Amino acid sequence: MRVEGKVVLITGGAHGIGRALAERFHAEGARGIGIADLDGAAATEVASSIGGVGLAADVSSEDGVREAVRAAEVELGPIDLMCSNAGLAYSDAPDWTVATQTNEQWDRAWRVNVMAHVWGVRATLPGMLERGGGYYLHTVSAAGLLNQIGDAVYSTTKHAALGFAEALAITHGGQGIGVSVICPQAVDTKLYAAQDHDGPAKAASADGVLTPADVAGAVIEGLAEERFMILPHPSVAKYFLNKASDYERWLGGMRKFRRSLFPDDLSESDS
């Protein structure tokens, strides 16, 4: 899949990975780019810099996603590439247990990290099927393949986002619908900067921190090959294989890694 001549909508497109995708898609010759973001002013600023359309959108509701899709298609035409990129993270601070986060945090993370992907597909899939094809790019994170130490909500919702993308590819891959997921570790974004750098951010950055432009470059390569799994940090593939081949050993290694981040933790032994 090449973005040249395509109409693209990117949620969470005003900052970080979303903005880098918009700028790279523009450089690759996309015909039209919609930038949807909770920060409407920033979305408009990014859109104006690339000749796109800025949209204020809250993707934590289905109405918000549907309105963003409708507005983008009115201005640009039918969407060829739907990028569900918006996401949020908290952390297990302050007590660093998996029961720390509130019901409200779980609910909002579920809506933004998972249901916004579902709603984006629901709003665009009928048109894509009618036209005979389309493509979805879902920002998932390596946390969806592995886990995010210190953030149970993020880990759980990203696993669910990956499961939905797999279902989408399995169910509609034979109908001209392409699907790719981006699964990086640490990326230098506002989301990363806001995380606790003695906990989740430190764990995610063990293999280095990429720039959003690095991720966008990996996406262009992955889309060209129509790869389902796009791994900007190549080491994630090895970790995923280790997890699949010996789950118990992998869990023990992750517990050991966690204790290196939280030396005062009183968790069980590595074995």
VOBA-1610 file (N, C-alpha, C; in pm, whole numbers, padded with zeros to 5 digits, always signed):
BEGIN
Met+00085-00118+00000Met+00000+00000+00000Met+00089+00124+00000Arg+00068+00210-00096Arg+00141+00336-00102Arg+00043+00450-00082Val+00086+00552-00009Val-00006+00660+00026Val-00020+00764-00084Glu+00065+00757-00184Glu+00055+00853-00294Glu-00085+00850-00355Gly-00148+00967-00362Gly-00281+00977-00421Gly-00395+00932-00332Lys-00366+00898-00206Lys-00468+00845-00115Lys-00521+00954-00021Val-00643+00932+00026Val-00702+01016+00130Val-00683+00946+00264Val-00630+01019+00361Val-00592+00961+00490Val-00658+01040+00603Leu-00704+00969+00704Leu-00749+01033+00828Leu-00665+00978+00942Ile-00609+01067+01024Ile-00525+01029+01137Ile-00586+01084+01265Thr-00624+00996+01357Thr-00668+01044+01488Thr-00545+01062+01577Gly-00554+01155+01671Gly-00437+01188+01750Gly-00326+01241+01661Gly-00365+01316+01559Gly-00270+01356+01455Gly-00197+01487+01477Ala-00222+01553+01589Ala-00163+01685+01610Ala-00026+01681+01676His+00011+01570+01734His+00136+01561+01807His+00202+01426+01784Gly+00329+01416+01819Gly+00398+01288+01826Gly+00394+01206+01699Ile+00362+01077+01715Ile+00360+00985+01602Ile+00258+01029+01498Gly+00141+01074+01543Gly+00038+01118+01450Gly+00084+01231+01361Arg+00148+01330+01420Arg+00198+01442+01340Arg+00306+01396+01243Ala+00397+01311+01290Ala+00503+01261+01203Ala+00446+01182+01086Leu+00341+01103+01112Leu+00276+01031+01003Leu+00217+01127+00902Ala+00149+01231+00951Ala+00089+01330+00861Ala+00195+01395+00773Glu+00304+01435+00833Glu+00409+01502+00757Glu+00474+01408+00656Arg+00493+01282+00695Arg+00554+01187+00603Arg+00457+01148+00491Phe+00331+01130+00524Phe+00231+01098+00421Phe+00221+01213+00320His+00228+01335+00370His+00228+01450+00279His+00349+01446+00186Ala+00466+01418+00241Ala+00587+01409+00160Ala+00579+01296+00058Glu+00504+01191+00091Glu+00490+01077+00000Glu+00382+01098-00105Gly+00313+01213-00098Gly+00217+01245-00204Gly+00073+01210-00177Ala+00033+01200-00050Ala-00107+01175-00020Ala-00194+01285-00081Arg-00310+01248-00132Arg-00399+01345-00198Arg-00467+01436-00098Gly-00502+01382+00019Gly-00566+01461+00122Gly-00543+01397+00258Ile-00520+01480+00361Ile-00492+01428+00494Ile-00579+01502+00596Gly-00658+01426+00670Gly-00735+01482+00779Gly-00663+01460+00910Ile-00652+01565+00989Ile-00585+01558+01119Ile-00692+01576+01226Ala-00727+01470+01297Ala-00828+01476+01402Ala-00758+01466+01538Asp-00793+01557+01628Asp-00726+01557+01758Asp-00814+01629+01860Leu-00801+01586+01986Leu-00870+01655+02094Leu-00825+01800+02101Asp-00699+01825+02067Asp-00644+01961+02059Asp-00672+02015+01919Gly-00790+02074+01904Gly-00833+02120+01772Gly-00743+02227+01713Ala-00691+02319+01796Ala-00605+02425+01745Ala-00476+02367+01689Ala-00419+02269+01759Ala-00297+02205+01710Ala-00324+02126+01583Ala-00441+02061+01575Ala-00477+01987+01455Ala-00484+02080+01336Thr-00543+02196+01355Thr-00553+02295+01248Thr-00415+02345+01207Glu-00327+02364+01305Glu-00191+02413+01276Glu-00114+02311+01192Val-00122+02183+01231Val-00053+02079+01154Val-00113+02069+01014Ala-00245+02071+01006Ala-00312+02059+00877Ala-00274+02173+00784Ser-00266+02293+00838Ser-00234+02407+00752Ser-00092+02398+00698Ser-00003+02333+00772Ser+00136+02322+00728Ser+00154+02221+00615Ile+00054+02133+00596Ile+00067+02030+00492Ile-00050+02034+00393Gly-00132+02138+00401Gly-00244+02147+00310Gly-00354+02048+00338Gly-00368+02010+00465Gly-00470+01913+00504Gly-00589+01980+00569Val-00667+01901+00641Val-00787+01950+00708Val-00775+01917+00857Gly-00786+02019+00942Gly-00779+01999+01086Gly-00916+01983+01146Leu-00930+01887+01237Leu-01059+01856+01296Leu-01046+01839+01446Ala-01126+01911+01523Ala-01132+01889+01666Ala-01218+01765+01691Ala-01164+01666+01759Ala-01238+01541+01776Ala-01199+01475+01907Asp-01302+01427+01978Asp-01281+01347+02099Asp-01317+01203+02064Val-01215+01119+02044Val-01240+00982+01999Val-01280+00888+02113Ser-01300+00943+02233Ser-01346+00859+02343Ser-01496+00831+02334Ser-01563+00884+02230Ser-01702+00853+02205Ser-01720+00813+02059Glu-01817+00726+02034Glu-01841+00685+01896Glu-01888+00803+01812Asp-01968+00892+01870Asp-02012+01010+01796Asp-01894+01095+01754Gly-01793+01106+01842Gly-01675+01185+01808Gly-01599+01126+01691Val-01585+00994+01689Val-01515+00929+01579Val-01595+00941+01450Arg-01725+00915+01457Arg-01810+00924+01338Arg-01809+01064+01278Glu-01813+01166+01364Glu-01813+01303+01315Glu-01681+01338+01248Ala-01570+01288+01304Ala-01440+01312+01241Ala-01433+01248+01103Val-01483+01125+01092Val-01485+01057+00962Val-01574+01132+00864Arg-01694+01171+00909Arg-01787+01242+00822Arg-01726+01373+00772Ala-01669+01450+00864Ala-01613+01579+00827Ala-01495+01563+00731Ala-01411+01464+00755Ala-01297+01441+00667Ala-01343+01402+00527Glu-01445+01318+00519Glu-01492+01273+00388Glu-01565+01383+00313Val-01632+01473+00384Val-01694+01588+00319Val-01588+01677+00255Glu-01477+01698+00325Glu-01371+01787+00276Glu-01277+01721+00177Leu-01251+01591+00194Leu-01143+01527+00118Leu-01190+01415+00025Gly-01306+01358+00053Gly-01351+01242-00022Gly-01338+01116+00060Pro-01377+01002+00004Pro-01372+00875+00078Pro-01234+00844+00132Ile-01230+00793+00255Ile-01103+00763+00321Ile-01047+00631+00269Asp-00922+00637+00222Asp-00852+00517+00176Asp-00772+00451+00287Leu-00716+00534+00376Leu-00631+00486+00484Leu-00677+00549+00614Met-00730+00466+00703Met-00778+00513+00833Met-00674+00479+00938Cys-00617+00582+01001Cys-00512+00564+01101Cys-00568+00593+01240Ser-00596+00490+01316Ser-00642+00507+01454Ser-00518+00513+01542Asn-00477+00634+01572Asn-00349+00658+01637Asn-00363+00715+01777Ala-00476+00778+01808Ala-00492+00839+01940Ala-00477+00735+02050Gly-00414+00774+02158Gly-00395+00681+02269Gly-00364+00755+02397Leu-00379+00687+02509Leu-00343+00747+02637Leu-00288+00640+02730Ala-00211+00687+02828Ala-00152+00598+02928Ala-00156+00666+03064Tyr-00158+00587+03167Tyr-00149+00638+03303Tyr-00021+00579+03363Ser-00029+00520+03478Ser+00078+00440+03537Ser+00019+00378+03662Asp+00091+00284+03719Asp+00043+00220+03842Asp+00081+00300+03967Ala+00139+00418+03948Ala+00173+00503+04062Ala+00045+00547+04135Pro+00050+00574+04265Pro+00170+00581+04347Pro+00208+00451+04418Asp+00116+00355+04427Asp+00151+00236+04505Asp+00202+00120+04419Trp+00198+00136+04286Trp+00258+00041+04193Trp+00201-00100+04207Thr+00069-00109+04219Thr+00002-00237+04210Thr-00091-00233+04089Val-00136-00351+04043Val-00226-00353+03927Val-00366-00306+03963Ala-00393-00283+04092Ala-00523-00235+04136Ala-00526-00085+04159Thr-00418-00016+04124Thr-00406+00127+04154Thr-00506+00212+04077Gln-00518+00187+03948Gln-00590+00280+03862Gln-00741+00274+03885Thr-00807+00387+03869Thr-00949+00400+03901Thr-01036+00343+03790Asn-01162+00319+03823Asn-01257+00275+03721Asn-01268+00377+03609Glu-01261+00504+03643Glu-01270+00609+03541Glu-01151+00602+03446Gln-01032+00576+03500Gln-00914+00562+03414Gln-00924+00439+03324Trp-00967+00328+03381Trp-00987+00208+03300Trp-01087+00234+03188Asp-01196+00301+03221Asp-01301+00325+03123Asp-01253+00415+03009Arg-01186+00525+03043Arg-01141+00616+02937Arg-01033+00551+02851Ala-00941+00479+02914Ala-00836+00411+02837Ala-00897+00306+02744Trp-00997+00235+02792Trp-01063+00134+02707Trp-01128+00201+02586Arg-01192+00316+02610Arg-01260+00384+02499Arg-01161+00440+02398Val-01053+00501+02445Val-00957+00563+02353Val-00865+00460+02288Asn-00813+00367+02367Asn-00712+00273+02316Asn-00771+00155+02240Val-00898+00125+02264Val-00960+00008+02199Val-01082+00048+02118Met-01183+00103+02185Met-01309+00128+02116Met-01297+00232+02005Ala-01207+00327+02017Ala-01189+00423+01908Ala-01145+00352+01780His-01068+00242+01794His-01031+00162+01678His-01155+00093+01620Val-01237+00037+01709Val-01360-00030+01665Val-01452+00070+01595Trp-01470+00186+01657Trp-01559+00286+01599Trp-01506+00340+01466Gly-01373+00352+01454Gly-01316+00397+01327Gly-01344+00299+01215Val-01334+00171+01247Val-01365+00068+01148Val-01515+00069+01116Arg-01596+00079+01219Arg-01741+00077+01199Arg-01785+00191+01107Ala-01720+00306+01118Ala-01758+00423+01040Ala-01707+00419+00896Thr-01604+00341+00870Thr-01541+00344+00737Thr-01546+00214+00660Leu-01562+00101+00729Leu-01555-00029+00662Leu-01664-00048+00555Pro-01790-00012+00581Pro-01890-00033+00476Pro-01853+00035+00344Gly-01803+00159+00353Gly-01764+00230+00231Gly-01645+00165+00163Met-01549+00120+00241Met-01433+00053+00183Met-01473-00075+00112Leu-01560-00154+00176Leu-01605-00278+00114Leu-01682-00250-00016Glu-01762-00147-00014Glu-01839-00111-00133Glu-01747-00067-00247Arg-01638+00001-00212Arg-01544+00047-00315Arg-01444-00060-00355Gly-01442-00171-00280Gly-01353-00282-00314Gly-01218-00280-00248Gly-01198-00193-00148Gly-01070-00194-00078Gly-01050-00075+00012Gly-00952-00088+00100Gly-00915+00018+00192Gly-00810-00035+00287Tyr-00761+00052+00373Tyr-00649+00011+00460Tyr-00666+00074+00597Tyr-00626-00003+00700Tyr-00627+00043+00838Tyr-00487+00036+00897Leu-00448+00142+00964Leu-00322+00148+01037Leu-00356+00180+01182His-00330+00085+01272His-00363+00103+01413His-00234+00114+01495Thr-00223+00220+01571Thr-00110+00236+01662Thr-00138+00155+01787Val-00058+00051+01809Val-00082-00041+01920Val+00023-00025+02030Ser+00151-00042+02000Ser+00261-00039+02097Ser+00313-00180+02121Ala+00442-00187+02154Ala+00501-00316+02194Ala+00432-00370+02318Ala+00368-00283+02395Ala+00294-00328+02514Ala+00181-00424+02478Gly+00133-00416+02356Gly+00028-00506+02312Gly+00079-00646+02279Leu+00208-00657+02253Leu+00272-00787+02228Leu+00337-00841+02354Leu+00393-00754+02433Leu+00469-00794+02551Leu+00392-00750+02676Asn+00426-00638+02732Asn+00358-00580+02846Asn+00427-00449+02878Gln+00359-00361+02947Gln+00421-00237+02991Gln+00436-00242+03142Ile+00557-00267+03189Ile+00581-00272+03333Ile+00541-00138+03394Gly+00458-00144+03498Gly+00419-00022+03567Gly+00295+00044+03513Asp+00223-00021+03420Asp+00099+00039+03368Asp+00005-00072+03323Ala-00074-00123+03417Ala-00164-00234+03387Ala-00273-00196+03288Val-00325-00074+03298Val-00431-00030+03207Val-00379-00025+03064Tyr-00263+00034+03045Tyr-00206+00046+02911Tyr-00178-00092+02852Ser-00118-00179+02931Ser-00087-00314+02884Ser-00213-00388+02840Thr-00316-00382+02922Thr-00438-00456+02894Thr-00509-00404+02771Thr-00524-00273+02762Thr-00596-00216+02648Thr-00519-00232+02518Lys-00386-00228+02524Lys-00309-00247+02401Lys-00313-00391+02353His-00319-00487+02446His-00341-00627+02406His-00476-00639+02334Ala-00577-00572+02387Ala-00710-00578+02325Ala-00709-00512+02188Ala-00638-00402+02174Ala-00629-00335+02044Ala-00565-00426+01940Leu-00462-00500+01981Leu-00399-00594+01889Leu-00496-00705+01850Gly-00571-00756+01947Gly-00668-00861+01918Gly-00773-00815+01819Phe-00819-00691+01831Phe-00918-00639+01737Phe-00858-00626+01597Ala-00735-00578+01588Ala-00670-00565+01457Ala-00652-00701+01391Glu-00618-00803+01472Glu-00607-00938+01417Glu-00741-00985+01362Ala-00848-00961+01439Ala-00982-01001+01394Ala-01020-00931+01264Leu-00985-00804+01255Leu-01012-00726+01134Leu-00940-00786+01013Ala-00812-00820+01032Ala-00733-00877+00923Ala-00782-01015+00883Ile-00820-01096+00983Ile-00868-01231+00955Ile-01003-01227+00882Thr-01092-01143+00929Thr-01228-01140+00877Thr-01237-01073+00740His-01160-00967+00718His-01179-00886+00597His-01056-00879+00507Gly-00949-00949+00545Gly-00828-00946+00463Gly-00848-01001+00324Gly-00946-01088+00305Gly-00975-01144+00173Gly-01071-01060+00093Gln-01110-00944+00146Gln-01205-00857+00078Gln-01142-00724+00037Gly-01010-00725+00024Gly-00941-00604-00018Gly-00909-00508+00095Ile-00924-00552+00219Ile-00897-00466+00334Ile-00760-00500+00392Gly-00670-00403+00390Gly-00538-00422+00448Gly-00534-00372+00591Val-00450-00434+00673Val-00438-00395+00814Val-00292-00400+00855Ser-00246-00295+00918Ser-00112-00294+00979Ser-00123-00237+01120Val-00038-00286+01210Val-00030-00231+01344Val+00113-00183+01368Ile+00125-00069+01436Ile+00257-00017+01473Ile+00281-00055+01619Cys+00393-00121+01645Cys+00422-00167+01782Cys+00562-00125+01826Pro+00585+00005+01846Pro+00715+00049+01895Pro+00726+00036+02046Gln+00848+00045+02094Gln+00870+00067+02237Gln+00872+00218+02259Ala+00969+00273+02328Ala+00966+00415+02363Ala+00985+00504+02240Val+00901+00605+02231Val+00910+00706+02125Val+00903+00843+02193Asp+00981+00937+02147Asp+00991+01069+02209Asp+00868+01152+02178Thr+00762+01128+02254Thr+00635+01198+02236Thr+00590+01258+02369Lys+00481+01335+02365Lys+00424+01390+02488Lys+00378+01277+02581Leu+00326+01170+02522Leu+00281+01056+02603Leu+00398+00996+02680Tyr+00511+00978+02612Tyr+00630+00923+02677Tyr+00682+01019+02783Ala+00686+01148+02751Ala+00739+01246+02845Ala+00656+01254+02972Ala+00526+01226+02961Ala+00437+01237+03077Ala+00443+01115+03168Gln+00507+01007+03122Gln+00513+00886+03204Gln+00617+00900+03314Asp+00602+00817+03417Asp+00696+00815+03528Asp+00829+00758+03479His+00934+00840+03480His+01061+00798+03422His+01144+00710+03516Asp+01089+00677+03631Asp+01149+00574+03716Asp+01070+00444+03707Gly+00969+00442+03621Gly+00884+00324+03608Gly+00859+00289+03463Pro+00735+00312+03411Pro+00701+00270+03276Pro+00794+00324+03168Ala+00828+00452+03174Ala+00913+00509+03069Ala+01052+00447+03071Lys+01105+00422+03190Lys+01237+00360+03201Lys+01234+00219+03143Ala+01127+00146+03168Ala+01115+00010+03115Ala+01105+00013+02963Ala+01023+00103+02909Ala+01000+00108+02765Ala+01123+00152+02688Ser+01211+00230+02753Ser+01326+00288+02682Ser+01451+00201+02690Ala+01437+00077+02736Ala+01554-00010+02752Ala+01629-00031+02622Asp+01560-00028+02509Asp+01623-00045+02378Asp+01633+00084+02300Gly+01629+00197+02372Gly+01644+00326+02307Gly+01511+00393+02280Val+01519+00524+02261Val+01401+00607+02236Val+01407+00658+02092Leu+01309+00620+02012Leu+01304+00664+01873Leu+01235+00799+01862Thr+01259+00868+01752Thr+01184+00990+01723Thr+01055+00951+01650Pro+00953+01036+01656Pro+00833+01008+01577Pro+00863+00992+01428Ala+00960+01067+01377Ala+00996+01054+01236Ala+01054+00915+01205Asp+01128+00858+01300Asp+01179+00721+01284Asp+01061+00624+01266Val+00960+00640+01349Val+00844+00553+01342Val+00771+00570+01209Ala+00755+00695+01167Ala+00688+00721+01039Ala+00763+00656+00923Gly+00895+00658+00928Gly+00973+00592+00824Gly+00950+00442+00822Ala+00944+00381+00942Ala+00916+00238+00951Ala+00776+00207+00898Val+00683+00297+00921Val+00546+00277+00873Val+00541+00277+00721Ile+00611+00371+00659Ile+00612+00376+00513Ile+00665+00245+00455Glu+00771+00192+00514Glu+00827+00064+00468Glu+00727-00050+00490Gly+00665-00052+00607Gly+00570-00158+00639Gly+00446-00154+00550Leu+00396-00034+00523Leu+00280-00022+00436Leu+00313-00066+00294Ala+00431-00032+00247Ala+00471-00070+00112Ala+00472-00222+00096Glu+00510-00292+00204Glu+00513-00439+00202Glu+00381-00500+00250Glu+00289-00415+00293Glu+00160-00459+00349Glu+00181-00561+00460Arg+00276-00527+00549Arg+00302-00612+00664Arg+00202-00583+00775Phe+00147-00687+00835Phe+00058-00665+00948Phe+00134-00603+01064Met+00248-00659+01098Met+00323-00616+01215Met+00438-00524+01176Ile+00433-00399+01219Ile+00539-00303+01194Ile+00611-00278+01326Leu+00739-00314+01331Leu+00817-00308+01455Leu+00934-00209+01439Pro+00912-00082+01474Pro+01021+00015+01464Pro+01143-00022+01549His+01121-00090+01663His+01231-00147+01742His+01240-00296+01705Pro+01336-00338+01622Pro+01343-00477+01576Pro+01354-00579+01689Ser+01412-00538+01803Ser+01431-00631+01915Ser+01299-00685+01968Val+01189-00614+01943Val+01059-00659+01994Val+01022-00796+01936Ala+01062-00822+01812Ala+01032-00952+01750Ala+01096-01065+01830Lys+01220-01045+01874Lys+01288-01148+01952Lys+01221-01168+02088Tyr+01184-01058+02152Tyr+01117-01069+02282Tyr+00983-01143+02269Phe+00912-01115+02161Phe+00783-01178+02139Phe+00799-01329+02117Leu+00903-01366+02042Leu+00930-01508+02022Leu+00969-01576+02153Asn+01049-01507+02234Asn+01086-01562+02365Asn+00963-01585+02452Lys+00872-01490+02449Lys+00749-01502+02527Lys+00668-01623+02482Ala+00653-01638+02349Ala+00573-01747+02295Ala+00637-01884+02318Ser+00769-01890+02315Ser+00837-02020+02324Ser+00849-02070+02468Asp+00854-01978+02565Asp+00867-02021+02706Asp+00804-01914+02795Tyr+00673-01924+02810Tyr+00598-01821+02882Tyr+00647-01806+03026Glu+00672-01918+03094Glu+00713-01911+03234Glu+00847-01840+03250Arg+00941-01873+03161Arg+01071-01807+03167Arg+01059-01658+03138Trp+00973-01626+03040Trp+00953-01486+03007Trp+00894-01408+03124Leu+00794-01466+03192Leu+00735-01400+03309Leu+00839-01380+03419Gly+00923-01482+03439Gly+01029-01467+03539Gly+01125-01356+03503Gly+01162-01347+03376Gly+01251-01241+03331Gly+01189-01103+03348Met+01059-01093+03321Met+00991-00965+03337Met+00981-00926+03485Arg+00961-01025+03573Arg+00961-00994+03717Arg+01098-00944+03761Lys+01202-01006+03710Lys+01338-00962+03744Lys+01363-00821+03693Phe+01318-00794+03570Phe+01335-00661+03511Phe+01258-00558+03595Arg+01139-00595+03639Arg+01060-00503+03720Arg+01132-00469+03850Arg+01193-00568+03912Arg+01264-00542+04038Arg+01385-00452+04017Ser+01443-00457+03897Ser+01554-00366+03870Ser+01506-00221+03861Leu+01378-00203+03829Leu+01319-00069+03822Leu+01264-00025+03957Phe+01219-00123+04035Phe+01161-00096+04166Phe+01237-00178+04270Pro+01356-00138+04308Pro+01440-00220+04395Pro+01381-00245+04533Asp+01285-00165+04577Asp+01226-00185+04709Asp+01105-00278+04705Asp+01073-00327+04583Asp+00956-00413+04567Asp+00979-00548+04639Leu+00874-00603+04695Leu+00884-00727+04770Leu+00818-00843+04695Ser+00836-00849+04563Ser+00774-00954+04484Ser+00850-01085+04498Glu+00796-01189+04438Glu+00849-01322+04454Glu+00981-01340+04380Ser+01038-01459+04390Ser+01166-01487+04324Ser+01149-01497+04174Asp+01264-01503+04102Asp+01262-01506+03956Asp+01206-01636+03901Ser+01218-01744+03973Ser+01185-01876+03917Ser+01035-01897+03908
//
